[in-house]
């Protein structure tokens, strides 16, 4: 392998690796396009993936994969959430806005959800 991969643009780690069309940093989990398009895939929108690597889109349905505590209670594992809205680049890491039945409007981190397939 004569090609050397570029270091991570976020943390400068030299240990990047390829996963399909993306380059991934194992130290900070940053993903970017191997073609040099930044944090995007295809149309220039940020790529947000669920806990198992499925690409999420606005309007998808997801299920919560672990109990999530918040100041008013707990969102239980297995809770289904319909019609999510993605918020790429959220400063607090909550990259999904949604309405959870029995809870109301809430922000979730994509690492704690799994996309429901039809």
Phi, psi and omega in degrees: 000105184268342179283135173253136181276149180290154176291161180299130179287345182270313184240001179066020178292136179276359187265035180289155176218161181268141173221092185066231181278358185254154168255141185230140176261121180286345182274319182242000179066020178286137179238140177210163183288136178292338180280357178092018182273010180081212180274056185219164176219128177070254190284007176094002178272151179295144179268122176241125183245153177279189185295338181251008175097004176287137179284128180267150176225159175304137177092351179294161172252139182227166173236145181281133186261355176206158177298128180246116179276140172220173190297342180256000181155217184222136169268117186284151175302140180092355178296128180268136181235123182255151173064053180288159175234125182278142179232080182295143176077018179297131186293333181268001178088351178276093187265011177230128170255138182199169171249122180259128180304129180082354181241310182111200182294134183204153172258137179236157172265136184298337180290348181251016179229159176230132181293134175273132178262150182284000000 
